[in-house]
Amino acid sequence: MGRCKQLLPLDGRPAIVRCVETIVAAGIGGITVVIGPAGDEVARAVAHLPVTLVRNGMTGSDMAQSVRTGLESVDGDAGGILVCLADHPLVTAATCRRLVEAHRAVPEAILIPLYNGSKGHPTLFPRNVIGEISVRKTLRDVVGAHPGLVRLLPVDDPGVVEDMDTPEDYRRIAARLRPS
């Protein structure tokens, strides 16, 4: 993208703020935001929100390393971990609540939202399963090691499959948020 995706403006605020506000609106507590080595600006953007900030000090590391870093600060009593991505800023609070409700009903399941036949984000992992990220290379590897635990949760939320990986993606998402 050539710029920090988390700070791209969407609907008058940075993408990361929009994402965290959605999680808060869903009633989810214990929110950890993982920032990169140069994440001071991201930290300032979310400073007014009820989050714990942790820094992934490994320059150029992957998402799995950020998850490993974030897990170190999560309350030991948390039974599940909802892994949300700042480049999926259109996910709704209703979808996050739905994942949490499904986790309460089936706490051992890995819950992946499904929109129109496509798997999306965020994913909710049981605490003991996501802990395997310490010995597995990626979250996909963690999921692949437990196919019997995977539950696809149909949602009516295109935001679970709409990410901002390219400038075109960003423009498309930003345009959806502008009043007509």
Backbone bond lengths (Angstrom), bond angles and torsions (degrees), N, CA, C in turn:
res aa  C-N    CA-C-N  psi(-1)  N-CA   C-N-CA  omega(-1)  CA-C   N-CA-C  phi
1 M - - - 1.458 - - 1.525 111.03 -
2 G 1.306 117.62 -24.99 1.452 119.69 -179.42 1.520 113.76 83.32
3 R 1.319 117.52 -6.15 1.455 122.75 176.45 1.523 108.84 -145.72
4 C 1.310 115.27 168.57 1.463 121.24 179.95 1.531 109.09 -71.69
5 K 1.327 116.91 113.03 1.469 121.14 -177.65 1.524 112.17 -60.30
6 Q 1.327 116.21 -35.59 1.458 119.86 -176.99 1.527 112.34 -62.88
7 L 1.333 116.32 -24.42 1.463 119.87 -176.81 1.526 113.70 -99.88
8 L 1.318 117.40 -0.80 1.459 119.22 178.43 1.523 109.64 -61.46
9 P 1.321 118.29 133.34 1.467 120.11 -177.38 1.527 112.04 -73.70
10 L 1.322 114.45 132.80 1.458 122.32 175.59 1.516 107.98 -136.56
11 D 1.296 115.83 120.43 1.460 120.22 177.40 1.534 111.41 54.57
12 G 1.349 116.05 38.48 1.449 120.80 174.95 1.512 116.66 85.31
13 R 1.315 118.15 6.35 1.465 120.58 178.48 1.516 109.66 -149.24
14 P 1.346 117.34 159.90 1.466 119.55 -179.82 1.530 111.78 -62.78
15 A 1.311 116.25 148.61 1.468 121.95 -179.76 1.524 111.62 -53.11
16 I 1.329 117.77 -41.47 1.470 120.42 -178.71 1.526 110.90 -62.68
17 V 1.325 117.27 -38.35 1.465 120.56 178.85 1.524 109.46 -65.32
18 R 1.326 116.76 -44.79 1.464 120.88 177.81 1.529 110.49 -56.72
19 C 1.336 117.01 -44.47 1.469 121.38 -179.07 1.528 111.46 -64.47
20 V 1.315 117.08 -47.50 1.464 120.14 -178.66 1.526 110.29 -65.92
21 E 1.320 118.20 -40.18 1.465 120.43 177.85 1.528 111.09 -60.26
22 T 1.313 117.35 -35.52 1.466 121.15 177.07 1.526 110.45 -64.13
23 I 1.315 116.64 -43.91 1.474 120.75 -179.88 1.525 109.99 -64.73
24 V 1.325 116.85 -43.13 1.464 120.93 177.50 1.525 110.02 -61.55
25 A 1.338 117.09 -45.36 1.465 121.32 179.92 1.528 112.07 -61.82
26 A 1.326 116.60 -25.51 1.463 120.89 177.87 1.525 111.86 -77.45
27 G 1.337 116.79 -7.20 1.459 120.32 179.60 1.515 113.96 84.33
28 I 1.308 116.59 17.48 1.463 121.17 -178.49 1.527 108.72 -90.34
29 G 1.309 116.48 130.58 1.459 121.96 178.41 1.509 110.51 -107.15
30 G 1.311 115.35 179.88 1.464 120.21 178.09 1.514 112.32 64.17
31 I 1.322 116.84 43.77 1.465 121.71 -175.71 1.522 109.78 -83.89
32 T 1.318 115.89 127.28 1.458 122.70 176.25 1.510 108.71 -113.31
33 V 1.328 116.94 129.36 1.455 122.05 175.09 1.520 107.17 -110.29
34 V 1.311 115.42 123.22 1.457 121.14 179.09 1.526 107.97 -96.25
35 I 1.316 114.99 124.37 1.464 120.08 178.33 1.519 108.97 -111.91
36 G 1.318 115.46 154.46 1.456 121.47 179.33 1.517 111.67 -81.52
37 P 1.315 115.71 -179.46 1.466 120.76 -178.86 1.522 113.67 -56.28
38 A 1.325 117.02 -30.80 1.470 120.97 -179.87 1.524 110.03 -109.22
39 G 1.304 117.68 35.04 1.459 121.81 -171.97 1.508 116.66 -90.75
40 D 1.333 118.16 19.91 1.466 119.48 -177.92 1.524 112.51 -60.06
41 E 1.320 117.27 -37.55 1.460 120.51 -179.80 1.532 110.99 -68.06
42 V 1.327 116.71 -37.90 1.463 121.11 176.13 1.529 108.69 -64.95
43 A 1.321 116.94 -42.52 1.467 120.90 178.37 1.523 111.21 -59.02
44 R 1.321 116.98 -43.31 1.466 120.64 178.38 1.535 110.91 -64.21
45 A 1.314 116.32 -36.97 1.470 119.97 -178.19 1.525 112.50 -64.16
46 V 1.331 117.57 -33.56 1.468 120.70 -177.39 1.523 113.42 -104.02
47 A 1.324 117.20 6.49 1.471 121.17 -175.09 1.526 112.70 -58.41
48 H 1.328 118.33 -28.34 1.463 121.76 -178.44 1.526 112.84 -84.09
49 L 1.306 117.34 -2.23 1.461 121.40 -176.28 1.531 110.76 -102.76
50 P 1.345 117.49 156.13 1.473 121.08 -177.56 1.534 111.74 -78.71
51 V 1.318 115.73 75.60 1.466 120.86 -177.88 1.525 110.12 -130.55
52 T 1.310 114.21 158.40 1.456 122.03 168.56 1.520 105.98 -102.13
53 L 1.310 116.41 128.75 1.459 121.00 178.48 1.527 109.66 -99.02
54 V 1.323 115.26 133.42 1.463 120.51 172.68 1.513 107.61 -132.44
55 R 1.306 115.03 148.67 1.461 120.48 -175.93 1.521 109.92 -108.16
56 N 1.326 114.33 125.29 1.464 121.38 170.11 1.527 104.99 -86.91
57 G 1.305 116.71 103.36 1.455 121.32 -174.26 1.515 114.90 -80.49
58 M 1.317 117.43 0.64 1.462 120.54 -177.88 1.525 110.22 -88.22
59 T 1.313 116.70 103.43 1.460 121.89 179.05 1.521 110.30 -59.64
60 G 1.326 116.08 132.44 1.462 120.90 176.53 1.515 114.83 74.59
61 S 1.321 118.16 12.99 1.469 119.35 -179.37 1.522 110.53 -76.64
62 D 1.311 115.31 169.53 1.462 120.92 -177.45 1.527 111.50 -93.97
63 M 1.332 115.24 178.75 1.457 121.02 -179.56 1.524 111.11 -60.67
64 A 1.322 118.13 -37.05 1.461 120.43 -178.76 1.528 111.08 -59.32
65 Q 1.317 117.32 -37.97 1.461 119.63 178.24 1.521 110.56 -67.17
66 S 1.313 117.16 -37.05 1.462 119.68 175.99 1.524 110.68 -63.82
67 V 1.315 117.57 -39.44 1.466 120.98 177.39 1.528 109.23 -64.64
68 R 1.322 117.75 -45.05 1.474 120.51 177.53 1.527 110.31 -56.26
69 T 1.317 115.84 -45.77 1.462 121.05 -179.40 1.523 110.56 -63.15
70 G 1.311 116.60 -46.32 1.464 120.67 -179.61 1.511 113.23 -62.89
71 L 1.320 117.42 -37.81 1.462 121.09 -178.57 1.522 112.43 -61.32
72 E 1.327 116.35 -28.37 1.468 119.78 -179.24 1.528 111.53 -63.09
73 S 1.330 117.85 -23.50 1.465 120.12 -176.90 1.526 113.14 -102.94
74 V 1.321 118.30 -1.80 1.457 121.14 -176.49 1.527 109.96 -77.91
75 D 1.318 114.82 138.52 1.459 122.03 178.42 1.532 109.62 -54.02
76 G 1.313 115.56 132.90 1.461 121.00 -178.63 1.511 114.16 -62.41
77 D 1.334 118.07 -18.34 1.459 121.33 179.67 1.525 112.86 -85.03
78 A 1.318 117.54 -8.63 1.467 120.37 -178.74 1.523 109.86 -64.79
79 G 1.318 115.90 123.77 1.456 120.31 -179.83 1.521 113.24 -86.63
80 G 1.330 115.56 -19.30 1.446 119.95 -179.40 1.517 110.45 -142.85
81 I 1.316 115.26 155.18 1.467 122.25 -179.51 1.526 107.68 -127.33
82 L 1.324 115.60 120.55 1.454 121.56 176.58 1.522 107.25 -95.08
83 V 1.326 116.69 113.08 1.460 121.70 -178.96 1.525 107.58 -93.35
84 C 1.337 114.79 108.72 1.460 122.07 -178.09 1.525 108.84 -108.19
85 L 1.303 116.02 144.52 1.455 121.51 -178.57 1.519 110.03 -112.23
86 A 1.321 116.12 133.00 1.460 120.20 -178.82 1.518 112.30 -68.22
87 D 1.332 117.78 -15.24 1.463 118.02 178.13 1.534 112.35 -92.19
88 H 1.340 116.14 15.03 1.464 122.92 171.14 1.535 107.76 -121.50
89 P 1.317 117.72 66.85 1.471 120.35 -170.18 1.522 116.03 -79.03
90 L 1.319 118.32 -2.88 1.464 119.73 -177.62 1.523 113.65 -99.95
91 V 1.325 117.70 1.02 1.464 120.58 177.15 1.526 107.87 -58.95
92 T 1.323 116.63 138.70 1.462 120.32 -177.29 1.531 111.79 -93.06
93 A 1.330 114.15 157.51 1.469 119.92 175.33 1.525 109.93 -61.64
94 A 1.321 117.45 -34.97 1.468 120.87 179.37 1.529 110.83 -61.14
95 T 1.315 117.26 -39.42 1.466 120.24 178.19 1.524 110.22 -65.76
96 C 1.319 117.23 -43.67 1.470 120.02 178.26 1.525 110.35 -61.05
97 R 1.334 117.18 -43.84 1.474 120.60 177.78 1.520 110.89 -61.63
98 R 1.314 116.41 -41.00 1.468 120.81 179.92 1.523 111.72 -61.62
99 L 1.339 116.29 -40.95 1.463 120.31 177.11 1.528 110.63 -63.49
100 V 1.320 117.15 -42.95 1.468 121.10 179.67 1.533 110.46 -64.30
101 E 1.328 116.89 -43.33 1.467 120.56 178.32 1.530 110.73 -61.84
102 A 1.326 117.16 -41.99 1.464 120.44 178.40 1.528 110.31 -65.25
103 H 1.326 116.83 -36.83 1.471 120.46 177.61 1.535 110.44 -63.33
104 R 1.308 116.82 -39.80 1.479 119.38 178.42 1.524 110.54 -63.21
105 A 1.332 116.48 -36.36 1.462 120.55 -179.30 1.527 112.05 -75.60
106 V 1.346 117.18 -36.23 1.461 122.23 -178.03 1.534 107.66 -134.85
107 P 1.336 117.82 76.40 1.465 120.62 -171.68 1.523 115.44 -66.27
108 E 1.303 117.96 -16.71 1.464 120.03 179.90 1.524 113.44 -88.73
109 A 1.328 117.14 -5.28 1.464 121.65 -174.95 1.527 112.51 -83.97
110 I 1.334 114.60 148.65 1.463 122.52 166.60 1.522 104.93 -92.32
111 L 1.323 116.81 117.30 1.463 121.23 -172.89 1.518 111.03 -105.00
112 I 1.321 115.11 122.53 1.460 122.12 -178.88 1.524 108.05 -121.85
113 P 1.344 118.04 123.53 1.466 118.65 178.74 1.526 110.70 -69.33
114 L 1.318 114.78 146.89 1.459 122.11 -178.40 1.519 108.35 -128.27
115 Y 1.334 115.58 121.61 1.457 120.64 178.22 1.523 108.79 -121.44
116 N 1.336 116.74 120.93 1.468 122.16 179.61 1.524 112.24 47.86
117 G 1.314 116.54 42.41 1.461 121.41 176.56 1.518 115.47 83.85
118 S 1.336 118.01 -0.80 1.471 121.16 179.99 1.522 110.74 -109.88
119 K 1.323 115.47 133.10 1.464 121.05 176.16 1.519 109.11 -72.58
120 G 1.337 115.72 145.47 1.451 119.98 -178.10 1.513 113.49 -138.77
121 H 1.315 114.68 -158.48 1.464 123.84 -179.50 1.524 107.75 -130.91
122 P 1.317 117.80 154.29 1.457 130.08 6.95 1.523 112.10 -82.67
123 T 1.318 115.26 163.42 1.457 122.48 176.31 1.522 108.25 -111.59
124 L 1.329 115.53 138.89 1.458 120.37 177.79 1.525 108.65 -108.26
125 F 1.324 114.85 122.28 1.461 121.75 -178.15 1.520 110.43 -111.21
126 P 1.335 117.83 142.55 1.459 119.13 167.42 1.535 108.27 -62.85
127 R 1.304 116.94 144.52 1.472 121.44 -176.27 1.528 111.51 -55.36
128 N 1.319 117.30 -44.93 1.471 118.96 -176.72 1.526 112.19 -67.16
129 V 1.314 117.67 -30.01 1.466 120.44 -179.28 1.529 110.98 -77.24
130 I 1.329 117.57 -45.99 1.463 118.78 -178.54 1.530 110.81 -66.00
131 G 1.310 116.31 -23.96 1.461 119.55 176.54 1.524 112.51 -58.57
132 E 1.319 116.81 -20.63 1.470 121.08 178.20 1.526 112.46 -67.86
133 I 1.324 117.60 -10.24 1.469 119.75 178.12 1.525 109.90 -61.26
134 S 1.317 116.91 -19.13 1.468 119.29 178.36 1.527 111.38 -69.62
135 V 1.332 117.61 -20.85 1.469 120.53 -179.68 1.522 113.47 -120.66
136 R 1.326 116.58 -1.85 1.466 120.82 178.29 1.520 108.29 -114.40
137 K 1.318 115.85 153.49 1.460 120.66 -173.63 1.529 113.36 -73.34
138 T 1.337 117.53 -40.81 1.466 121.07 -175.26 1.526 110.61 -137.77
139 L 1.330 115.42 166.57 1.462 119.40 173.71 1.522 110.80 -64.81
140 R 1.316 116.20 -33.78 1.465 120.13 176.84 1.536 110.16 -60.26
141 D 1.327 116.65 -36.82 1.471 120.73 176.94 1.524 110.97 -66.60
142 V 1.327 116.83 -38.58 1.470 120.72 177.44 1.522 109.15 -62.66
143 V 1.331 116.66 -47.45 1.464 120.67 178.96 1.536 109.91 -61.70
144 G 1.329 117.15 -45.02 1.459 121.58 -178.38 1.518 113.68 -62.97
145 A 1.316 116.65 -26.25 1.468 120.42 179.51 1.524 112.24 -77.14
146 H 1.343 116.48 -10.85 1.473 120.64 -176.29 1.523 111.89 -134.42
147 P 1.330 118.88 56.32 1.469 119.09 -176.05 1.534 113.39 -60.38
148 G 1.316 117.43 -29.14 1.457 120.34 179.77 1.520 113.98 -71.97
149 L 1.321 116.81 -14.71 1.469 120.31 179.83 1.524 113.01 -94.85
150 V 1.322 117.05 -11.53 1.462 120.85 -175.05 1.524 110.41 -75.16
151 R 1.327 114.76 129.04 1.456 122.15 174.18 1.524 107.21 -125.50
152 L 1.321 115.73 125.72 1.459 120.88 176.01 1.522 107.52 -90.05
153 L 1.329 115.54 126.51 1.455 121.30 -176.03 1.523 109.01 -108.23
154 P 1.338 117.97 105.27 1.468 119.66 179.01 1.527 110.74 -61.69
155 V 1.323 115.50 131.72 1.471 121.52 178.36 1.526 108.82 -133.17
156 D 1.309 114.51 154.11 1.463 120.81 176.05 1.523 108.05 -102.09
157 D 1.333 115.51 60.22 1.458 121.92 -173.84 1.524 109.49 -143.26
158 P 1.338 117.09 97.15 1.462 118.60 -179.98 1.530 112.82 -63.44
159 G 1.338 117.48 -17.07 1.459 120.69 179.43 1.517 113.77 -60.46
160 V 1.326 117.78 -22.06 1.468 119.77 -178.96 1.527 112.08 -70.78
161 V 1.329 117.01 -18.90 1.470 119.98 -179.17 1.529 112.81 -115.39
162 E 1.329 116.89 1.62 1.468 120.53 -178.35 1.523 109.41 -101.67
163 D 1.326 115.59 108.06 1.465 118.95 -179.84 1.522 110.79 -116.76
164 M 1.328 114.53 168.05 1.464 121.12 -177.92 1.528 108.95 -112.48
165 D 1.309 116.08 80.77 1.464 119.57 178.99 1.519 112.74 -99.71
166 T 1.324 116.99 -18.03 1.465 120.67 -178.00 1.529 108.97 -132.90
167 P 1.321 117.07 162.10 1.471 119.11 174.93 1.535 112.13 -57.50
168 E 1.320 117.25 -33.73 1.470 120.57 177.94 1.524 110.41 -65.42
169 D 1.347 116.86 -42.37 1.464 120.54 176.85 1.522 110.22 -58.38
170 Y 1.333 115.46 -46.39 1.459 119.96 -179.34 1.529 111.01 -60.36
171 R 1.306 117.31 -46.66 1.465 120.57 -179.26 1.538 110.92 -61.35
172 R 1.318 116.37 -40.64 1.466 120.76 179.66 1.532 110.53 -63.69
173 I 1.329 116.45 -46.02 1.466 120.27 -179.42 1.526 110.38 -66.63
174 A 1.310 117.27 -45.01 1.472 120.51 179.30 1.524 110.79 -59.93
175 A 1.325 117.24 -39.73 1.468 120.93 179.91 1.523 111.05 -64.76
176 R 1.304 117.79 -34.66 1.474 120.83 178.87 1.509 111.99 -65.68
177 L 1.336 116.56 -25.72 1.460 120.36 -177.07 1.519 113.23 -91.10
178 R 1.333 117.16 -12.11 1.473 120.39 179.27 1.516 109.55 -76.37
179 P 1.331 116.30 138.88 1.470 117.90 175.25 1.531 109.64 -64.74
180 S 1.310 116.17 143.39 1.474 119.19 -178.74 1.518 110.60 -82.90
